[in-house]
Amino acid sequence: MAEGADSDISQKQAGISLGNLGVIRQVKPQYPAAALRQGKEGVTELLVKVSPDGVPEEAVIAASSGRWDLDNSAVKAVKQWLFTPYPETAETSELWVTIQIHFRLDD
């Protein structure tokens, strides 16, 4: 079995479209060994605060996968991402995006 982790990004705050925010560097999460052995899959939804220079400043779990190891792996990976820088305005001084990390076992 091969492991896979996919991500979906959606905008939580108005003012910047995803087309403008974009992902420059996306680090794929490690599939935790225990979850892999047990054949466990899941989706972790994160809220990520992105600074104007595109760096994730904070990542919090909005919806757990039900497994701490999958959730922890998702947080660690997303904190290494880099987003497209954006101009800071009063509306975008705290830009949060929603990211879903899907942990799937491929046949």
TORPA-4810 file (N, C-alpha, C, O; in nm, 3 decimals):
<nodes>
NODE_1_0.082_-0.119_0.000_0.000_0.000_0.000_0.086_0.125_0.000_0.185_0.133_0.073_M
NODE_2_0.050_0.217_-0.079_0.119_0.345_-0.080_0.039_0.445_0.000_-0.084_0.437_0.007_A
NODE_3_0.108_0.538_0.061_0.037_0.638_0.138_0.031_0.768_0.063_0.116_0.797_-0.021_E
NODE_4_-0.071_0.846_0.093_-0.082_0.975_0.029_-0.144_1.076_0.122_-0.227_1.042_0.206_G
NODE_5_-0.105_1.199_0.106_-0.166_1.308_0.181_-0.188_1.422_0.083_-0.093_1.476_0.025_A
NODE_6_-0.312_1.458_0.066_-0.348_1.566_-0.024_-0.397_1.684_0.058_-0.432_1.669_0.175_D
NODE_7_-0.400_1.801_-0.002_-0.450_1.918_0.070_-0.543_2.000_-0.017_-0.527_2.009_-0.139_S
NODE_8_-0.640_2.060_0.050_-0.731_2.154_-0.013_-0.721_2.284_0.065_-0.717_2.282_0.188_D
NODE_9_-0.717_2.396_-0.005_-0.704_2.526_0.059_-0.825_2.609_0.023_-0.863_2.617_-0.094_I
NODE_10_-0.885_2.671_0.122_-0.993_2.765_0.093_-0.974_2.889_0.179_-0.910_2.885_0.284_S
NODE_11_-1.029_2.996_0.131_-1.012_3.124_0.199_-1.116_3.141_0.307_-1.234_3.112_0.285_Q
NODE_12_-1.075_3.186_0.424_-1.168_3.210_0.533_-1.206_3.356_0.542_-1.318_3.388_0.581_K
NODE_13_-1.117_3.445_0.508_-1.141_3.588_0.522_-1.152_3.653_0.385_-1.074_3.621_0.294_Q
NODE_14_-1.246_3.742_0.370_-1.262_3.812_0.242_-1.148_3.910_0.222_-1.081_3.948_0.317_A
NODE_15_-1.127_3.950_0.099_-1.026_4.051_0.071_-0.916_4.002_-0.020_-0.858_4.081_-0.095_G
NODE_16_-0.885_3.875_-0.017_-0.781_3.820_-0.104_-0.834_3.689_-0.162_-0.880_3.602_-0.089_I
NODE_17_-0.828_3.677_-0.292_-0.872_3.554_-0.354_-0.761_3.450_-0.346_-0.644_3.485_-0.333_S
NODE_18_-0.800_3.326_-0.353_-0.698_3.221_-0.350_-0.603_3.233_-0.467_-0.486_3.198_-0.456_L
NODE_19_-0.653_3.284_-0.578_-0.565_3.304_-0.692_-0.449_3.396_-0.658_-0.339_3.377_-0.709_G
NODE_20_-0.473_3.493_-0.574_-0.368_3.584_-0.532_-0.283_3.526_-0.420_-0.164_3.556_-0.410_N
NODE_21_-0.343_3.442_-0.335_-0.269_3.391_-0.220_-0.177_3.277_-0.259_-0.063_3.275_-0.213_L
NODE_22_-0.218_3.185_-0.337_-0.133_3.077_-0.387_-0.033_3.017_-0.290_0.003_3.079_-0.190_G
NODE_23_0.009_2.897_-0.318_0.109_2.827_-0.238_0.238_2.820_-0.319_0.239_2.769_-0.431_V
NODE_24_0.346_2.872_-0.262_0.477_2.868_-0.328_0.548_2.738_-0.295_0.607_2.674_-0.382_I
NODE_25_0.543_2.699_-0.167_0.608_2.575_-0.124_0.509_2.497_-0.038_0.454_2.550_0.058_R
NODE_26_0.487_2.372_-0.075_0.396_2.285_-0.002_0.472_2.161_0.043_0.519_2.083_-0.040_Q
NODE_27_0.483_2.144_0.172_0.550_2.027_0.229_0.444_1.921_0.256_0.346_1.947_0.326_V
NODE_28_0.465_1.803_0.201_0.371_1.694_0.219_0.386_1.636_0.360_0.498_1.611_0.405_K
NODE_29_0.276_1.613_0.430_0.285_1.556_0.565_0.337_1.413_0.562_0.312_1.338_0.467_P
NODE_30_0.408_1.376_0.665_0.450_1.236_0.683_0.327_1.156_0.724_0.251_1.199_0.811_Q
NODE_31_0.308_1.040_0.664_0.199_0.952_0.707_0.250_0.878_0.829_0.344_0.800_0.817_Y
NODE_32_0.190_0.898_0.946_0.241_0.834_1.068_0.243_0.682_1.054_0.149_0.621_1.003_P
NODE_33_0.351_0.622_1.101_0.372_0.478_1.085_0.259_0.397_1.148_0.211_0.300_1.089_A
NODE_34_0.215_0.435_1.268_0.109_0.359_1.336_-0.022_0.365_1.257_-0.090_0.264_1.243_A
NODE_35_-0.056_0.481_1.205_-0.178_0.495_1.125_-0.167_0.414_0.997_-0.265_0.354_0.952_A
NODE_36_-0.050_0.413_0.938_-0.027_0.336_0.816_-0.042_0.187_0.843_-0.110_0.116_0.768_L
NODE_37_0.021_0.139_0.951_0.011_-0.004_0.988_-0.133_-0.045_1.015_-0.176_-0.154_0.978_R
NODE_38_-0.207_0.044_1.079_-0.345_0.013_1.118_-0.445_0.040_1.005_-0.565_0.015_1.019_Q
NODE_39_-0.396_0.091_0.893_-0.483_0.119_0.780_-0.579_0.235_0.805_-0.689_0.238_0.751_G
NODE_40_-0.537_0.330_0.886_-0.622_0.443_0.922_-0.607_0.559_0.825_-0.496_0.593_0.783_K
NODE_41_-0.718_0.618_0.789_-0.722_0.736_0.703_-0.795_0.846_0.779_-0.858_0.820_0.881_E
NODE_42_-0.786_0.967_0.729_-0.857_1.076_0.795_-0.833_1.209_0.727_-0.749_1.221_0.638_G
NODE_43_-0.909_1.308_0.771_-0.896_1.444_0.721_-0.879_1.537_0.841_-0.959_1.535_0.934_V
NODE_44_-0.774_1.617_0.837_-0.752_1.719_0.938_-0.776_1.855_0.874_-0.719_1.886_0.769_T
NODE_45_-0.861_1.935_0.937_-0.886_2.070_0.886_-0.815_2.169_0.978_-0.834_2.169_1.099_E
NODE_46_-0.732_2.253_0.918_-0.654_2.350_0.993_-0.695_2.492_0.957_-0.733_2.520_0.844_L
NODE_47_-0.686_2.581_1.055_-0.695_2.725_1.031_-0.553_2.777_1.044_-0.488_2.757_1.146_L
NODE_48_-0.506_2.842_0.939_-0.367_2.887_0.935_-0.363_3.038_0.918_-0.421_3.093_0.825_V
NODE_49_-0.292_3.103_1.009_-0.272_3.248_0.999_-0.149_3.271_0.913_-0.040_3.222_0.944_K
NODE_50_-0.167_3.347_0.805_-0.059_3.371_0.710_-0.017_3.517_0.719_-0.101_3.607_0.708_V
NODE_51_0.112_3.541_0.738_0.165_3.678_0.744_0.169_3.738_0.605_0.163_3.665_0.506_S
NODE_52_0.179_3.871_0.595_0.187_3.935_0.462_0.303_3.885_0.377_0.297_3.893_0.254_P
NODE_53_0.410_3.835_0.441_0.522_3.783_0.361_0.502_3.636_0.323_0.593_3.575_0.266_D
NODE_54_0.385_3.579_0.354_0.351_3.444_0.310_0.389_3.332_0.405_0.377_3.215_0.370_G
NODE_55_0.436_3.367_0.524_0.481_3.267_0.621_0.366_3.228_0.714_0.298_3.316_0.767_V
NODE_56_0.343_3.098_0.735_0.241_3.057_0.831_0.288_3.094_0.973_0.392_3.047_1.019_P
NODE_57_0.210_3.177_1.041_0.246_3.220_1.175_0.185_3.131_1.282_0.240_3.117_1.392_E
NODE_58_0.073_3.072_1.250_0.000_2.992_1.348_-0.084_2.891_1.273_-0.137_2.921_1.166_E
NODE_59_-0.097_2.771_1.328_-0.185_2.669_1.270_-0.260_2.601_1.384_-0.199_2.546_1.476_A
NODE_60_-0.391_2.605_1.376_-0.474_2.543_1.479_-0.568_2.443_1.414_-0.610_2.461_1.300_V
NODE_61_-0.599_2.338_1.487_-0.687_2.233_1.436_-0.832_2.280_1.448_-0.881_2.304_1.558_I
NODE_62_-0.898_2.294_1.335_-1.038_2.334_1.331_-1.129_2.212_1.340_-1.236_2.217_1.401_A
NODE_63_-1.086_2.102_1.278_-1.160_1.976_1.282_-1.059_1.863_1.281_-0.981_1.848_1.187_A
NODE_64_-1.062_1.783_1.385_-0.966_1.674_1.400_-1.002_1.556_1.309_-1.119_1.534_1.276_S
NODE_65_-0.900_1.483_1.272_-0.919_1.359_1.197_-0.967_1.248_1.289_-1.013_1.143_1.244_S
NODE_66_-0.955_1.272_1.419_-0.987_1.169_1.517_-0.862_1.096_1.564_-0.869_1.010_1.652_G
NODE_67_-0.750_1.130_1.507_-0.622_1.070_1.546_-0.521_1.181_1.568_-0.497_1.264_1.480_R
NODE_68_-0.462_1.182_1.686_-0.366_1.288_1.718_-0.244_1.283_1.628_-0.186_1.386_1.595_W
NODE_69_-0.203_1.160_1.587_-0.082_1.150_1.505_-0.103_1.209_1.364_-0.012_1.272_1.309_D
NODE_70_-0.221_1.189_1.307_-0.250_1.251_1.177_-0.259_1.403_1.191_-0.204_1.477_1.110_L
NODE_71_-0.329_1.448_1.295_-0.342_1.592_1.319_-0.206_1.658_1.339_-0.178_1.762_1.280_D
NODE_72_-0.122_1.597_1.421_0.011_1.652_1.449_0.096_1.658_1.322_0.167_1.756_1.300_N
NODE_73_0.089_1.556_1.241_0.165_1.553_1.117_0.118_1.664_1.022_0.200_1.727_0.955_S
NODE_74_-0.012_1.686_1.018_-0.067_1.792_0.932_-0.018_1.930_0.977_0.022_2.011_0.894_A
NODE_75_-0.021_1.956_1.108_0.024_2.085_1.161_0.172_2.107_1.130_0.211_2.214_1.085_V
NODE_76_0.253_2.004_1.155_0.398_2.017_1.131_0.427_2.049_0.984_0.513_2.132_0.955_K
NODE_77_0.357_1.985_0.894_0.381_2.007_0.751_0.339_2.147_0.709_0.415_2.217_0.641_A
NODE_78_0.220_2.189_0.748_0.167_2.319_0.703_0.251_2.435_0.756_0.261_2.539_0.691_V
NODE_79_0.309_2.418_0.873_0.396_2.523_0.928_0.521_2.545_0.843_0.591_2.645_0.860_K
NODE_80_0.551_2.451_0.753_0.667_2.464_0.665_0.630_2.518_0.526_0.717_2.539_0.443_Q
NODE_81_0.502_2.539_0.503_0.457_2.589_0.374_0.498_2.735_0.357_0.533_2.803_0.454_W
NODE_82_0.493_2.781_0.234_0.514_2.923_0.204_0.408_2.966_0.105_0.390_2.904_-0.001_L
NODE_83_0.337_3.072_0.140_0.230_3.125_0.056_0.280_3.247_-0.020_0.383_3.305_0.014_F
NODE_84_0.206_3.284_-0.123_0.237_3.404_-0.199_0.224_3.526_-0.108_0.121_3.543_-0.043_T
NODE_85_0.326_3.611_-0.102_0.313_3.734_-0.022_0.198_3.820_-0.073_0.163_3.816_-0.192_P
NODE_86_0.139_3.897_0.017_0.028_3.984_-0.020_0.045_4.119_0.050_0.111_4.127_0.153_Y
NODE_87_-0.015_4.224_-0.006_-0.003_4.356_0.057_-0.087_4.362_0.185_-0.203_4.321_0.187_P
NODE_88_-0.028_4.413_0.290_-0.099_4.424_0.417_-0.186_4.549_0.417_-0.140_4.660_0.390_E
NODE_89_-0.313_4.529_0.450_-0.408_4.639_0.465_-0.481_4.616_0.597_-0.458_4.515_0.664_T
NODE_90_-0.566_4.706_0.634_-0.644_4.689_0.757_-0.728_4.562_0.750_-0.747_4.494_0.852_A
NODE_91_-0.779_4.529_0.631_-0.864_4.411_0.616_-0.784_4.281_0.615_-0.837_4.175_0.650_E
NODE_92_-0.657_4.287_0.578_-0.579_4.164_0.565_-0.466_4.154_0.666_-0.376_4.072_0.649_T
NODE_93_-0.468_4.236_0.771_-0.358_4.231_0.867_-0.354_4.096_0.939_-0.248_4.054_0.985_S
NODE_94_-0.468_4.028_0.948_-0.472_3.893_1.003_-0.548_3.806_0.904_-0.670_3.794_0.911_E
NODE_95_-0.477_3.746_0.812_-0.539_3.661_0.711_-0.532_3.516_0.755_-0.424_3.462_0.780_L
NODE_96_-0.646_3.453_0.766_-0.655_3.312_0.802_-0.708_3.235_0.681_-0.802_3.280_0.615_W
NODE_97_-0.649_3.120_0.654_-0.699_3.032_0.549_-0.731_2.897_0.611_-0.673_2.858_0.712_V
NODE_98_-0.824_2.828_0.549_-0.860_2.693_0.591_-0.792_2.594_0.499_-0.800_2.605_0.376_T
NODE_99_-0.724_2.498_0.558_-0.654_2.396_0.479_-0.698_2.259_0.529_-0.695_2.232_0.649_I
NODE_100_-0.739_2.175_0.437_-0.773_2.037_0.470_-0.661_1.946_0.421_-0.621_1.951_0.305_Q
NODE_101_-0.612_1.865_0.512_-0.512_1.764_0.477_-0.581_1.628_0.480_-0.635_1.587_0.582_I
NODE_102_-0.579_1.560_0.366_-0.643_1.429_0.353_-0.535_1.321_0.359_-0.443_1.319_0.278_H
NODE_103_-0.547_1.233_0.456_-0.457_1.117_0.465_-0.532_0.998_0.407_-0.633_0.954_0.462_F
NODE_104_-0.481_0.946_0.295_-0.547_0.836_0.225_-0.448_0.725_0.196_-0.332_0.749_0.164_R
NODE_105_-0.496_0.604_0.209_-0.418_0.487_0.170_-0.459_0.450_0.028_-0.577_0.427_0.002_L
NODE_106_-0.364_0.444_-0.060_-0.394_0.409_-0.200_-0.378_0.260_-0.218_-0.292_0.197_-0.157_D
NODE_107_-0.462_0.204_-0.304_-0.452_0.059_-0.333_-0.336_0.029_-0.423_-0.312_-0.087_-0.456_D
</nodes>
